[in-house]
Amino acid sequence: MSGFGIFDLKARDYDRWYDRHRITYLNELKLVRSFGCAKALEIGVGTGRFAADTGVVVGVDPSLSMLRMASSRVQVIRALGERLPFRDGCFDCAYLIVTLCFVADPRRVLGEASRVADRVIACIVPRNSSWGRHYEKLKLRGHPIYSAARFYTVEELVEMASGLGLRLTRIYGTLTYAPSELERPEEPRPIRIEEASEYGFIGMEFRGSGNS
């Protein structure tokens, strides 16, 4: 994964974001839960904030500092998303929750996720959304975490997945408010690809050609 060393240094600062922005975090969590995974792997588990109550049985991450914090919330293994230590098809789904923007080879991570799971749930901050533009500005200012990120549009991710033989089966969105606006509770909603830039947090379900 690209730039994961910064997460060893900034793990606590990263985790505090969820307390400072609790309403936004809960909106995102509701979206993740809406995919209904019974036995899930989380790739890039971070501090484990999304792992509880979302069906995650194990989380992987290269950052030791992140894993130490996550271990109180979920079983963890230190590993790279590009080389997962699991056999084929052993999970119901694999979560990639704001992970692909931090990995060196997102296509390979997607491929590994689809190898070990029947479904891949990729959650992103669309680059062309108000949230994506906000984080891009922080990146340009040298933000210690987001300077290592590369954000994608929904269309780019769908194209990447399609090249691996994965098809989009569901897409949900939340965070219709901008980062500068007051946080408010929202329910995730099914959306069309062309609407994705109106939402700050998007979840997409991909399946391989052999999965119904």
N, C-alpha and C positions, 0 to 999 in steps of 0.2 A: 504494500500500500504506500501511496505517495505522501511524504511529509508527516508520517505518523509520529515522529519523534516529538513534534510540538504538543501532541496529546499527552505524552508523558509529563511534560512541563506544565500543561494547562488543564489537567484533568479536573481539578476542583473548580476552577473558573468555568469550565464547560458545564459541569453539573449544576452549578448555581443558576445558570440560565433558566432551567426548568422551574426553579422556585420563584425567580423574578417574573417569569412570564407564564404563570400557572394556567391561566385560562387558555392561552394559545397552545400550551403543551397538552391540555386535556382535549382540546379540539382535534389535535393531531392524533392523540391516543385513540379517540373514538373512531377515527378513520381507519387506523391500523386494525382495530378490533373488528371492523365491519367485514373483513375478509374471512373471518371465521376459521382460523388455522387451529387444528387439534394437536399437532405434533410438529413444532416449528424450530428451525435453526435461524438465529439472527447473525448475519454476517456484518461485522462492524458494530458489535453490541455496545461499544462505548462504556458508559457507567451503568448500563442496564435499565435505564428509565422506561424503555418501551417493553422490556422483557416480561414484566409481571402482568399476569392476566391477559396475555395475548397468545397463549399456547406455546411459548418459547420453552424448549426443554434444555437447550444449550446455546451459548453465545460464543462467538469467536472474535478476536481482535488482536492486533499485533502489539498494542500498547499495554505494558505491565501496570502502569498507574491506573489506566481505565479499568483493567480487569480486576485489580484489587478492590475497586469500588463496586464493580458489577457483581462480584462474587457473593455479596450479601443479598443479592436479588435473584440470581440465576446461576446455574452451573456454567462454568466458563473454561475455555481452552484457548491458549495462545496459538494463533495461526493466521496465515494470510488468506484473504479471500481468493487470491489467484491459485492457491494450492490447499484445498480443503482436505482434512484428514478423515474423510467419511466415505463409506461405500455408496455406490449408485442407488438412488431412489429410496434412501432410508428416512426421509422426512416428508411430511405432508406438504409443507411449504418452506421456502427460504425467504426471510425478510432482508431487504437492503434498504434501511431507513436512513435517508440522507447519507449514504455511504459511497455511492458511485462517484460523487463529486470529489472524493478524497483519495481514490485509488489510482494507481499508475496505469492499470490496464483494465478499464471498465468492461470491455468486451469479454476478456478472459474471466473476470469475476462473474459476469452474467452466465457464461458458459458453465462455470463450476457450480453456480447456484442451481442451474437447470439440471445438472448431472445428478446432484444429491437430493433433489426435491421434485415432487410432481408439479408444484406451482412455484413461481417466483413472484414475490410481491415487492416491487420497487417503488419507494416513496422518494420524491424529489421536490426541491424548490425550483420551479421552472425559471430559467434565466430571464425570460421575457415577461415575468410577472412583477408586480410592485415589490414583492419580497426579494425576488432574484436581483432586481436592479439595486435594491438596498444593499444586499450582500456584495454585489459587484463593486459598489462604491467603497465599502469597507475593505475589500480586497485591494483596491487601488491605493488606499491609504495605509496599507501595510498591516492590516489587522493580523494579530499573531496566529489566529486559526484560519480565517477565511482567505488569507493570502495564499494558502496551499490548495484552495479549492478550484475546481473547474466545473461550473454549472452548465446544465444541459436543458434544452427545451424538450417537451413531451415528444415532439416529432422526431428529434434526434435520437431519443432513447428507443422509440418504436422502431425506427430504422435499424438501429444497432441490434435490437432483439430479433428483428425479422431476418437479419443476416445470419443469425444463429439457428434459424428454423423455429423461432418462438412466435406465437401469435398473441395479440392482446385480446383478453377475454372480458376484462372489466376495468373501468377507470372511475375513480372517485376524486372529488375535490373538497377542500375546506380552506378557511382563512380568506374570506372575501374582503376583509378590511386590510388596509395598508399598515406597514410597521409603525407609521407615525400616528395612526388612529387608535382610539380606545379599544382595548381587547373586549370581545363579547363572545358568549357561548354560541357555538354553531353545531349543526348536525352535518355529517358528511353527506354528499349527494352524488348520484351518478351523473356524469357529464360527458360531453362530446369532446373529442380531441381539439377541435377548433375553439373551444371555450376555455382551454386550460390556462391561458395567460391571465384569466380573471381570478385565479385562485393561487394562494401562496404556498399550498401544500397539496401535492397530487400523489395518489396511490394508484399503481397499475398492476394488474395481475396478468402474468404471462404463463402460457402452457406450451409444451412441446407438441409436435404434430401427433405423437402417439398417445397423448392424454386428452380425455374428453373434456 
